[in-house]
């Protein structure tokens, strides 16, 4: 395996795993998702979503949570398509 392939197949960090777990179960938390992000991760939602978008592009994330990662990719694609066509998704 080349160094580039090794880079793409890195193991998920504990934080990456926590983000995926949160995305799978965030609806169980009382209140808004953004409040839960601040409380659980101690970061602003904008930074969280940047991390999430990078995470779901990693093969290791798809291997760890295939259905969740594919759903999140579809949702992201729908939002991007909506923005490019001028509608809000």
GROMACS elastic network, one bead per residue, 0.5 to 0.9 nm:
[ bonds ]
;  ai    aj funct       b0    kb
    1     4     6  0.81429   500
    1     5     6  0.60149   500
    1     6     6  0.65554   500
    2     5     6  0.51429   500
    2     6     6  0.62141   500
    2     7     6  0.86514   500
    3     7     6  0.62018   500
    3     8     6  0.87783   500
    4     7     6  0.50375   500
    4     8     6  0.64195   500
    4     9     6  0.88142   500
    5     8     6  0.51111   500
    5     9     6  0.62629   500
    5    10     6  0.87548   500
    6     9     6  0.52350   500
    6    10     6  0.62273   500
    7    10     6  0.55717   500
    8    58     6  0.67318   500
    8    59     6  0.67811   500
    8    60     6  0.78414   500
    9    12     6  0.89222   500
    9    58     6  0.75080   500
    9    59     6  0.61931   500
    9    60     6  0.57467   500
   10    13     6  0.88572   500
   10    58     6  0.85102   500
   10    59     6  0.84660   500
   10    60     6  0.65748   500
   11    60     6  0.61454   500
   11    61     6  0.85078   500
   12    15     6  0.79057   500
   12    16     6  0.56471   500
   12    17     6  0.63783   500
   12    55     6  0.88156   500
   12    58     6  0.89233   500
   12    60     6  0.63493   500
   12    61     6  0.68406   500
   12    64     6  0.83410   500
   13    16     6  0.50167   500
   13    17     6  0.63168   500
   13    18     6  0.86302   500
   14    17     6  0.51070   500
   14    18     6  0.62046   500
   14    19     6  0.86950   500
   15    19     6  0.61994   500
   15    20     6  0.87085   500
   15    41     6  0.88831   500
   16    19     6  0.51331   500
   16    20     6  0.63576   500
   16    21     6  0.86544   500
   16    51     6  0.85006   500
   16    52     6  0.81944   500
   16    55     6  0.69675   500
   16    61     6  0.80162   500
   17    20     6  0.51694   500
   17    21     6  0.61266   500
   17    22     6  0.85428   500
   17    61     6  0.82094   500
   17    64     6  0.83981   500
   18    21     6  0.50090   500
   18    22     6  0.60140   500
   18    23     6  0.85559   500
   18    41     6  0.89876   500
   19    22     6  0.50663   500
   19    23     6  0.61750   500
   19    24     6  0.86214   500
   19    41     6  0.87304   500
   19    48     6  0.84544   500
   19    51     6  0.86722   500
   19    52     6  0.70946   500
   19    55     6  0.87401   500
   20    23     6  0.50772   500
   20    24     6  0.62032   500
   20    25     6  0.87254   500
   20    52     6  0.81321   500
   20    55     6  0.86612   500
   20    56     6  0.88162   500
   20    61     6  0.80102   500
   20    64     6  0.88597   500
   20    65     6  0.74736   500
   20    68     6  0.78765   500
   20    69     6  0.81695   500
   21    24     6  0.50937   500
   21    25     6  0.62787   500
   21    26     6  0.81170   500
   21    65     6  0.89306   500
   22    25     6  0.51639   500
   22    26     6  0.50975   500
   22    27     6  0.87883   500
   22    37     6  0.86698   500
   23    26     6  0.54813   500
   23    27     6  0.83865   500
   23    68     6  0.79372   500
   23    72     6  0.87721   500
   24    27     6  0.82010   500
   24    68     6  0.67244   500
   25    28     6  0.58325   500
   25    29     6  0.78788   500
   26    29     6  0.56452   500
   26    30     6  0.88783   500
   26    33     6  0.67541   500
   26    36     6  0.78683   500
   26    37     6  0.89937   500
   27    30     6  0.76325   500
   27    31     6  0.88529   500
   27    32     6  0.88099   500
   27    33     6  0.75634   500
   29    32     6  0.80109   500
   29    33     6  0.76800   500
   29    36     6  0.69861   500
   30    33     6  0.84000   500
   30    36     6  0.80374   500
   31    34     6  0.85320   500
   31    35     6  0.69105   500
   31    36     6  0.73261   500
   32    35     6  0.53647   500
   32    36     6  0.65503   500
   32    37     6  0.88474   500
   33    36     6  0.50945   500
   33    37     6  0.62202   500
   33    38     6  0.87947   500
   33    45     6  0.87218   500
   34    37     6  0.50382   500
   34    38     6  0.63847   500
   34    39     6  0.86879   500
   34    44     6  0.79322   500
   34    45     6  0.57058   500
   35    38     6  0.51978   500
   35    39     6  0.61774   500
   35    40     6  0.85832   500
   35    45     6  0.83324   500
   36    39     6  0.50116   500
   36    40     6  0.58555   500
   36    41     6  0.80615   500
   37    40     6  0.53765   500
   37    41     6  0.55608   500
   37    42     6  0.70182   500
   37    43     6  0.69069   500
   37    44     6  0.72487   500
   37    45     6  0.62154   500
   37    48     6  0.74373   500
   38    41     6  0.56195   500
   38    43     6  0.52192   500
   38    44     6  0.58624   500
   38    45     6  0.68425   500
   38    48     6  0.89899   500
   39    42     6  0.56045   500
   39    43     6  0.80488   500
   40    43     6  0.83902   500
   41    44     6  0.84491   500
   41    48     6  0.82659   500
   43    46     6  0.84052   500
   43    47     6  0.67335   500
   43    48     6  0.67002   500
   44    47     6  0.55254   500
   44    48     6  0.63714   500
   44    49     6  0.88750   500
   45    49     6  0.60953   500
   45    50     6  0.85804   500
   46    49     6  0.52634   500
   46    50     6  0.63542   500
   46    51     6  0.87826   500
   47    50     6  0.50642   500
   47    51     6  0.62941   500
   47    52     6  0.86157   500
   48    51     6  0.51285   500
   48    52     6  0.61179   500
   48    53     6  0.86709   500
   49    53     6  0.60436   500
   49    54     6  0.85569   500
   50    53     6  0.52545   500
   50    54     6  0.63876   500
   50    55     6  0.85914   500
   51    54     6  0.52343   500
   51    55     6  0.60324   500
   51    56     6  0.87640   500
   52    56     6  0.61825   500
   52    57     6  0.87882   500
   53    56     6  0.54872   500
   53    57     6  0.67687   500
   53    72     6  0.86673   500
   53    73     6  0.83406   500
   53    76     6  0.82684   500
   54    57     6  0.55213   500
   54    58     6  0.70539   500
   55    58     6  0.54484   500
   55    59     6  0.87877   500
   55    60     6  0.86708   500
   55    61     6  0.64744   500
   55    69     6  0.88609   500
   56    59     6  0.78305   500
   56    60     6  0.87378   500
   56    61     6  0.59444   500
   56    62     6  0.69148   500
   56    69     6  0.56511   500
   56    70     6  0.80741   500
   56    72     6  0.73172   500
   56    73     6  0.68616   500
   57    60     6  0.87468   500
   57    61     6  0.74853   500
   57    62     6  0.79530   500
   57    69     6  0.83816   500
   57    73     6  0.80872   500
   58    61     6  0.53726   500
   58    62     6  0.67733   500
   58    63     6  0.88687   500
   59    62     6  0.51476   500
   59    63     6  0.61579   500
   59    64     6  0.86095   500
   60    64     6  0.60959   500
   60    65     6  0.86468   500
   61    64     6  0.50383   500
   61    65     6  0.60633   500
   61    66     6  0.73518   500
   61    69     6  0.68461   500
   62    65     6  0.52477   500
   62    67     6  0.77257   500
   62    68     6  0.79156   500
   62    69     6  0.54963   500
   62    70     6  0.72797   500
   63    66     6  0.55923   500
   63    69     6  0.88535   500
   64    69     6  0.87238   500
   65    68     6  0.55093   500
   65    69     6  0.59761   500
   65    70     6  0.85323   500
   66    69     6  0.53296   500
   66    70     6  0.61197   500
   66    71     6  0.85714   500
   67    70     6  0.52760   500
   67    71     6  0.61438   500
   67    72     6  0.86376   500
   68    71     6  0.51169   500
   68    72     6  0.61466   500
   68    73     6  0.85951   500
   69    72     6  0.50800   500
   69    73     6  0.61172   500
   69    74     6  0.86098   500
   70    73     6  0.50453   500
   70    74     6  0.61865   500
   70    75     6  0.86413   500
   71    74     6  0.50807   500
   71    75     6  0.61949   500
   71    76     6  0.85991   500
   72    75     6  0.50515   500
   72    76     6  0.61210   500
   72    77     6  0.85567   500
   73    76     6  0.50644   500
   73    77     6  0.61233   500
   73    78     6  0.86128   500
   74    77     6  0.50300   500
   74    78     6  0.61566   500
   74    79     6  0.86715   500
   75    78     6  0.50780   500
   75    79     6  0.62656   500
   75    80     6  0.86388   500
   76    79     6  0.51478   500
   76    80     6  0.61562   500
   76    81     6  0.85696   500
   77    80     6  0.50568   500
   77    81     6  0.60401   500
   77    82     6  0.84742   500
   78    81     6  0.51195   500
   78    82     6  0.60964   500
   78    83     6  0.86268   500
   78    89     6  0.69770   500
   79    82     6  0.50343   500
   79    83     6  0.61783   500
   79    84     6  0.86589   500
   79    88     6  0.73790   500
   79    89     6  0.52578   500
   80    83     6  0.51241   500
   80    84     6  0.61964   500
   80    85     6  0.86344   500
   80    89     6  0.84091   500
   81    84     6  0.51842   500
   81    85     6  0.61903   500
   81    86     6  0.85806   500
   81    87     6  0.85212   500
   81    89     6  0.84235   500
   82    85     6  0.52341   500
   82    86     6  0.61129   500
   82    88     6  0.55705   500
   82    89     6  0.54670   500
   83    86     6  0.50938   500
   83    87     6  0.57503   500
   83    88     6  0.61102   500
   83    89     6  0.74504   500
   84    87     6  0.76791   500
   85    88     6  0.87285   500
